Amino acid sequence: MGILTQAPAGVVPGTIKIDCSGAYIGNDIMLGQHNSASSSQSSLLSSSPKQGVVLQGSPSPVTSEDEDEATPSKVIYDTTKANQIADDDLTKNITLPRHTSEVVHIAVDIGGTLTKLVYFTKAPERPNGSLCRTGGKLHFKDFQTEDFKSEVLKFMLKLVKKSVKDPNQPPITYVMATGGGAHKFNKLMTQSFAKHRFPMQIIALDEMECLIKGLDWLITKIPHEVFTYDLKEDDTVTVPQHKVENEDSIYPYLLVNIGSGVSMIKVTGPGPQGFERIGGSSLGGGTLWGLLSLLTDAEDYNEMLEMASRGDNANVDLLVGDIYGTSYNKIGLKSTHIASSFAKVFKKLRFSQRKFTAAEKLEQFRQEDIARSLLYSISNNIGQIAYLQACRFNLKRIYFGGSYISGHKQTIHTLSYAVNFWSNGDMQSYFLRHEGYLGSVGAFQMGPTTDADADVGTPHIECERVPNDLVHSIS
């Protein structure tokens, strides 16, 4: 059987019906109901110490106040694992205990820096050997896009191979792809699946539509997904699901999706006609990653974020107090507010009595301080632009998504502080536990159905069972 590269007549993606009743994230069901997202997240992290970096302290988003490292605040999960593909992030998996429909697709969001993949596995057989299984899990994995051929595609082939070998579930025959790479890597995916005689159908989906569809689903269907940041308590707070389960009540809002760059999308309702990209910025996660790669020894994004958590931006940033000697209360500026990012670097080097080489210039400053200053600079800029865009359309709710956030407390704190500061508390920032997977979750929602009683059915492609010698050849 050959590769299907175009949907046959009558095939309409987006018909799968996912039963979300009883859904929960990670091991939340073991933790019970919580009013504080951070307490749940701390327990999740503690039970899976390999997942991410534990960050301590209570950073101030636009200030540089001293931290008490001996009394760390509650930790929040840090989920970026761009270099890890062997193990799932157990704090991310979503259990769907009552879902019964067959799933014959995987979803992938191929961005400029990271590729995010979502796939479903059935619940294991019951102890009594019964094949009557219900429910399963959504799994979430991310990779560096530059490793698409060597890691992402290899992992996708393994998923397909496993489904082909399992007689108790239908083979995976669809890839729902979104992001710029859905087009860039289409030929590579098609050729690779053809080489292994997997009859895959690759369907490219609109990136913005997938983002909104994924966000709406997470907001309305998954408990403990959405949280805010309480600036007074310096902690995260879960938004109760009963406040967002009415799908019409979530609109309008602004989505600020922070990946390599930043997109800002006004959302007034469901569907393709309910959203509009109203702006963005080229200064995003790729900017932070790129500059820190030049200026520090950090080798991955996690290490950069951890480095920032140990830094003091007052050593490189010019603060209001450095100019006035105190706060400028008349216009609402504290002495610890940043007047100019990196201005102390210029002052120190400009008025030095000796000439420094480029390497010697960097040696005058701690890498941790540089990392913290850059994180504040990029995050504060995004927060202010988000506020201004929300003002244009009188939007009061701002959802921040994208892998830039990575559950990182400093970043969440900074974005919340910036929006609250500029709006005088009139706007609310919201965050998500699956912030980096909005596009891939949306693409997953647009998968085909195999149910005979579906309103709009997509016929299941019969997949020949691949010979074992060929299956085993996939490393």
C-alpha positions in Angstrom: 0.0 0.0 0.0 1.4 3.4 -0.9 1.6 6.6 1.0 -1.5 8.8 1.0 -0.4 12.5 0.8 -3.8 14.0 0.1 -7.1 13.4 1.8 -9.4 11.3 -0.4 -12.8 12.6 -1.3 -15.1 12.8 1.7 -12.3 12.6 4.3 -12.7 15.5 6.8 -10.3 15.9 9.7 -11.6 17.3 12.9 -14.3 14.7 13.6 -12.8 12.8 16.5 -14.8 13.0 19.7 -12.7 12.9 22.8 -14.4 12.0 26.0 -12.9 14.2 28.7 -15.1 13.3 31.6 -13.0 12.4 34.6 -9.8 13.7 32.9 -6.8 14.7 35.1 -3.2 15.7 34.6 -0.2 13.6 35.8 -1.0 12.2 39.2 -3.4 15.0 40.3 -6.1 12.4 41.1 -3.8 11.1 43.9 -3.4 14.6 45.3 -7.1 15.4 45.5 -8.6 18.8 44.9 -6.4 21.8 45.4 -6.9 25.5 45.7 -3.3 26.2 45.0 -1.7 25.1 41.7 1.8 25.4 43.1 1.1 22.9 45.9 0.0 20.4 43.3 2.9 21.1 41.1 5.4 20.8 43.9 4.1 17.4 44.7 4.2 16.3 41.1 7.8 17.5 40.8 8.8 15.8 44.1 7.4 12.5 42.9 9.4 12.7 39.7 12.7 14.4 40.5 14.1 13.8 37.0 11.6 16.2 35.4 13.0 19.7 34.9 14.8 22.0 37.3 13.7 22.9 40.8 13.8 26.6 41.1 13.9 28.4 44.4 13.6 31.9 45.8 10.9 34.5 45.0 12.2 36.7 42.2 10.8 40.2 41.6 9.9 40.7 38.0 11.1 44.3 37.4 13.2 44.8 40.5 16.3 43.4 42.0 15.6 42.8 45.7 17.6 40.4 47.7 16.4 36.9 48.1 16.4 34.7 51.1 17.8 31.5 49.7 17.6 29.8 53.1 13.8 30.0 52.9 12.8 29.0 49.4 9.3 29.6 48.2 7.1 26.8 46.9 8.6 25.4 43.7 6.8 25.4 40.4 7.3 22.8 37.7 9.8 23.4 34.9 9.0 21.4 31.9 11.3 22.2 29.1 13.2 19.0 28.1 14.3 19.8 24.5 17.2 17.3 24.7 15.3 14.4 26.3 13.2 11.9 24.2 13.5 8.7 26.2 11.0 9.3 28.9 7.6 11.1 29.0 7.1 14.0 31.4 4.8 12.3 33.8 3.6 15.6 35.2 2.2 16.5 31.7 0.4 13.3 30.8 -3.4 13.7 30.7 -5.4 10.7 31.6 -8.8 10.2 29.8 -10.3 7.4 31.9 -13.6 7.2 29.9 -12.5 7.7 26.3 -13.4 4.8 24.1 -13.1 5.9 20.5 -10.2 4.5 18.5 -7.3 6.9 17.9 -5.4 6.5 14.6 -3.4 9.6 14.6 -0.5 11.5 16.2 -0.2 15.3 16.3 3.0 17.4 15.8 3.6 21.1 16.0 6.9 21.8 14.3 8.2 25.2 15.3 11.3 27.2 14.5 13.1 26.0 17.6 11.1 23.2 19.2 8.9 20.4 17.9 6.0 19.4 20.2 4.3 16.0 19.8 1.1 14.6 21.3 0.0 11.0 21.0 -2.5 8.7 22.7 -2.1 5.3 24.3 -4.8 3.0 25.4 -5.1 1.9 29.0 -3.3 -1.5 29.7 -5.3 -4.7 29.9 -7.1 -5.4 33.1 -5.5 -7.9 35.5 -8.1 -10.6 34.7 -6.9 -10.6 31.1 -10.0 -8.9 29.7 -9.5 -7.1 26.5 -12.3 -4.7 27.3 -10.3 -1.6 27.9 -11.5 1.9 28.3 -9.6 5.1 28.6 -6.0 6.0 28.0 -3.5 8.8 28.2 -2.4 11.7 26.1 1.4 11.9 26.1 3.5 15.1 25.5 7.1 15.2 24.2 9.2 18.0 22.8 12.4 18.0 20.8 14.8 20.4 19.1 13.6 21.0 15.6 17.1 21.0 14.3 17.1 17.3 15.3 13.9 16.6 13.4 15.3 13.8 11.2 17.4 12.1 13.8 15.1 12.3 16.8 11.5 13.5 16.0 11.0 11.4 12.9 12.7 8.5 14.5 10.3 8.7 17.5 7.3 9.0 15.2 8.3 5.9 13.3 8.6 4.0 16.5 5.1 5.0 17.5 3.7 3.8 14.2 5.7 0.6 14.4 4.4 -0.2 17.8 0.8 0.5 16.7 1.2 -1.8 13.7 2.5 -4.7 15.9 -0.3 -4.4 18.5 -3.3 -6.5 17.4 -5.5 -4.9 20.0 -5.5 -1.4 18.6 -5.8 0.1 15.1 -2.5 1.2 13.5 -1.6 4.9 13.4 -2.3 6.1 9.9 -2.5 9.9 10.2 -0.1 12.6 11.2 -1.9 15.9 12.0 0.9 18.4 11.5 1.0 22.2 12.2 3.6 24.9 12.5 5.9 26.1 9.8 7.7 22.7 9.7 4.5 21.0 8.7 5.3 22.2 5.2 9.0 22.3 5.5 9.3 18.7 6.5 6.4 17.3 4.6 8.5 15.7 1.9 10.9 14.2 4.5 8.1 12.6 6.5 6.4 11.3 3.3 9.6 9.7 2.1 10.4 8.2 5.5 7.0 6.6 6.0 7.1 5.3 2.4 10.5 3.7 3.0 9.1 1.7 5.8 5.9 0.9 3.9 3.7 2.7 6.4 0.5 4.0 4.7 0.5 7.4 6.4 -1.6 10.4 5.5 0.0 13.7 6.5 -2.4 16.5 6.9 -1.1 20.1 7.3 -3.2 22.3 9.5 -3.4 26.0 10.0 -1.1 27.1 12.9 -3.2 29.8 14.4 -6.4 27.7 14.3 -4.6 24.9 16.0 -3.4 27.2 18.8 -6.8 28.5 19.5 -8.5 25.1 19.3 -5.9 23.7 21.7 -6.2 26.5 24.2 -10.0 26.4 24.2 -10.0 22.7 24.8 -7.5 22.9 27.7 -9.3 25.8 29.3 -12.7 24.2 29.2 -12.1 20.5 29.5 -9.0 19.8 31.7 -9.2 20.4 35.5 -6.3 22.3 37.1 -5.0 23.3 33.7 -5.2 27.1 34.1 -3.6 29.1 36.9 -2.8 32.7 37.7 0.0 34.3 39.7 -0.8 36.0 43.0 1.8 38.8 43.3 1.0 39.5 46.9 1.4 35.9 48.0 4.2 35.3 45.5 2.5 32.0 44.5 0.4 30.4 41.8 -3.3 29.8 42.1 -5.4 27.3 40.2 -8.5 28.7 38.4 -11.4 26.5 39.4 -12.8 24.6 36.4 -16.4 25.6 37.1 -15.4 29.2 36.3 -14.3 28.3 32.8 -16.3 25.2 31.8 -18.9 27.3 29.9 -17.2 27.6 26.5 -18.9 30.9 25.6 -17.9 32.6 28.8 -14.1 32.4 28.1 -14.4 34.9 25.2 -13.0 37.4 24.4 -9.4 37.1 25.4 -5.9 37.8 24.1 -3.5 34.8 23.5 0.2 35.7 23.7 2.0 32.8 22.2 5.8 33.0 23.0 7.9 30.6 21.0 11.0 31.6 19.0 9.1 34.9 18.3 5.8 36.2 19.7 2.3 36.1 18.2 -0.6 38.0 19.8 -4.1 36.8 18.8 -7.4 38.3 19.6 -10.0 35.6 20.2 -13.7 36.5 20.2 -15.3 33.1 19.6 -14.7 29.5 18.5 -13.8 28.5 15.0 -11.7 30.0 12.2 -13.8 33.2 12.1 -13.4 33.8 15.8 -9.7 34.9 16.0 -7.4 37.5 14.4 -3.6 37.9 14.8 -3.3 41.5 15.8 0.5 41.8 16.4 3.6 40.2 17.7 7.3 40.7 18.3 10.5 39.3 16.9 11.9 39.4 20.5 10.9 36.1 22.0 12.3 32.8 23.2 14.7 32.5 20.3 16.1 35.9 21.2 16.8 34.9 24.8 18.2 31.6 23.8 20.4 33.1 21.1 21.9 35.9 23.2 22.5 33.6 26.2 24.2 31.1 23.9 26.6 33.9 22.9 27.1 35.4 26.4 27.1 32.3 28.7 28.3 28.8 28.8 24.8 27.3 29.2 24.2 24.5 26.8 20.4 24.2 26.8 17.3 26.3 27.7 16.9 24.6 31.1 20.4 25.5 32.1 19.9 29.1 31.0 16.7 29.4 33.2 18.5 27.8 36.2 21.4 30.2 35.7 18.9 33.2 35.6 17.4 32.0 38.9 20.8 32.5 40.6 21.6 35.9 39.2 21.2 39.5 40.4 20.3 41.8 37.5 21.2 44.9 39.6 24.8 44.2 38.8 24.2 44.9 35.1 20.9 46.9 34.9 20.6 50.6 35.8 17.9 50.9 38.4 15.7 53.9 39.3 17.5 54.1 42.6 20.8 54.4 40.8 19.6 57.6 39.1 17.5 59.2 41.9 19.0 57.7 45.0 15.5 56.6 46.0 12.1 55.8 44.6 10.3 58.2 42.3 6.9 57.8 43.9 5.3 60.7 42.1 5.2 58.6 38.9 4.9 55.2 40.6 8.5 54.0 40.2 10.2 52.1 43.0 14.0 52.5 43.5 14.4 48.8 42.5 12.6 49.2 39.1 14.7 48.8 36.0 15.4 52.1 34.3 17.7 50.7 31.6 18.6 47.1 30.9 22.3 46.4 30.7 23.2 50.1 31.2 25.7 49.4 34.0 27.6 47.2 31.5 28.2 50.3 29.3 29.1 52.5 32.3 31.6 50.0 33.7 33.3 49.3 30.4 33.1 52.9 29.0 34.9 54.5 32.0 37.4 51.8 32.6 41.1 52.8 32.6 42.1 49.9 30.5 41.1 48.3 27.2 39.4 44.9 27.3 39.2 42.2 24.7 35.7 40.8 23.9 36.4 37.8 26.2 37.7 40.1 29.0 34.6 42.2 28.8 32.4 39.2 29.5 34.7 38.2 32.4 33.8 41.4 34.2 30.2 40.2 34.8 28.7 37.1 36.2 26.9 34.9 33.7 24.0 34.4 36.1 23.5 38.2 36.3 23.5 38.5 32.5 21.0 35.7 32.2 18.7 37.2 34.8 18.8 40.7 33.1 18.1 39.2 29.7 15.2 37.2 31.0 13.7 40.3 32.6 14.3 42.4 29.5 12.6 40.0 27.1 9.7 39.2 29.5 9.0 42.8 30.5 8.9 43.8 26.8 6.5 41.0 26.0 4.3 41.9 29.0 4.1 45.6 28.0 3.3 44.8 24.4 0.6 42.4 25.5 -0.9 45.1 27.7 -0.9 47.6 24.8 -2.5 45.1 22.4 -5.2 44.3 25.0 -5.9 48.0 25.4 -6.5 48.4 21.7 -9.4 45.9 21.8 -10.5 46.4 25.4 -9.5 42.8 26.4 -9.2 42.0 30.1 -8.0 38.4 30.0 -4.5 37.6 28.6 -3.4 33.9 28.2 0.3 33.4 27.9 1.4 30.2 26.1 4.5 28.9 24.3 7.6 27.0 25.3 9.4 30.2 26.3 7.5 30.0 29.7 8.4 26.4 30.5 6.7 26.6 33.9 9.5 28.9 35.0 8.6 31.0 38.1 10.7 34.0 37.2 9.1 34.3 33.8 5.6 33.8 35.0 6.1 36.3 37.8 7.6 38.9 35.4 4.8 38.6 32.8 2.2 38.8 35.5 3.9 41.8 37.1 4.2 43.7 33.9 0.6 43.3 32.9 -0.6 44.1 36.4 1.7 47.2 36.6 0.7 48.7 33.3 -3.0 48.0 33.6 -3.2 49.1 37.2 -4.6 45.7 38.1 -7.4 46.0 35.4 -6.2 43.0 33.4 -5.6 39.4 34.5 -2.8 37.1 33.2 -3.5 33.4 32.9 -1.0 30.5 32.4 -1.3 26.9 31.5 0.4 23.7 32.6 0.6 22.6 28.9 1.6 26.1 27.7 4.0 24.8 25.1 1.6 22.3 23.5 -1.3 24.5 22.4 -0.7 23.9 18.7 -0.1 20.2 19.0 -3.2 19.7 21.3 -5.3 21.7 18.8 -3.9 19.5 15.9 -4.8 16.4 17.9 -8.4 17.7 18.3 -8.6 17.8 14.5 -7.8 14.2 14.0 -10.1 11.7 12.1 -12.7 9.4 13.7 -13.1 5.7 13.1 -16.6 5.5 14.8 -19.3 4.2 12.6 -21.9 6.4 14.2 -20.0 9.7 13.8 -21.8 12.5 12.2 -19.0 13.1 9.7 -17.0 10.0 9.4 -13.5 9.6 8.1 -13.0 6.1 6.7 -10.3 4.2 8.4 -7.4 3.3 6.1 -6.7 -0.4 6.2 -3.0 -0.8 7.1 -1.2 -3.9 6.1 0.7 -5.6 8.9 4.3 -4.9 8.2 6.6 -7.9 8.2 8.6 -8.4 11.4 11.9 -8.1 9.7 11.0 -4.7 8.4 9.5 -3.6 11.7 12.6 -4.5 13.6 14.8 -2.6 11.1 13.5 0.7 12.5 16.0 1.7 15.1 
